[in-house]
Amino acid sequence: MFKKIISKVDEPSKLVFVTLFARCGKKYPKQLIYAAKTKSSGYVVFPWDKLEFQRSRD
């Protein structure tokens, strides 16, 4: 995903990505700022993700 976005930007060094968690074992661009890295390669499921999943099924 990052490669697709970075390739479309004129000055990729000025582009910044921000997230709460970065998955352990994955490679990210140096422009990524994160609060914590997970201890495994699993996904973090936030409480609002469950609500969104329910809405999409209705």
C-alpha positions in Angstrom: 0.0 0.0 0.0 2.7 2.5 0.9 4.6 1.9 -2.4 1.5 2.8 -4.4 0.9 6.0 -2.6 4.6 7.1 -2.5 5.0 6.5 -6.2 2.2 9.1 -6.9 3.6 11.9 -4.7 5.9 14.6 -6.1 8.1 14.8 -2.9 7.8 11.5 -1.0 10.3 12.6 1.6 7.7 15.2 2.8 4.9 12.6 3.1 4.2 11.3 6.6 2.1 8.3 7.6 0.8 8.0 11.1 -0.8 5.0 12.9 -1.3 3.8 16.4 0.3 0.3 15.8 2.7 -1.1 13.3 2.7 -4.8 12.8 5.8 -6.6 13.9 7.8 -8.2 11.1 6.6 -5.9 8.3 8.7 -3.4 6.4 7.6 0.2 6.5 8.8 3.5 4.9 10.9 5.7 7.1 8.1 8.3 7.0 5.8 6.1 9.1 5.3 7.3 12.7 3.7 4.8 15.1 2.9 4.7 18.8 3.9 1.0 19.3 4.9 -2.1 17.4 2.9 -5.2 18.0 4.6 -8.2 19.5 3.3 -10.6 16.8 2.3 -10.3 13.2 -1.4 -10.4 14.0 -3.8 -7.6 13.5 -5.1 -5.2 16.2 -8.9 -5.1 16.2 -10.3 -2.0 17.7 -13.8 -1.8 19.3 -15.1 0.4 16.5 -13.9 -2.2 13.9 -16.4 -4.7 15.2 -19.2 -2.2 14.9 -18.2 -1.4 11.3 -18.2 -5.1 10.5 -21.7 -5.5 11.9 -23.0 -2.5 9.8 -21.5 -3.9 6.6 -23.4 -7.2 7.1 -26.8 -5.5 7.7 
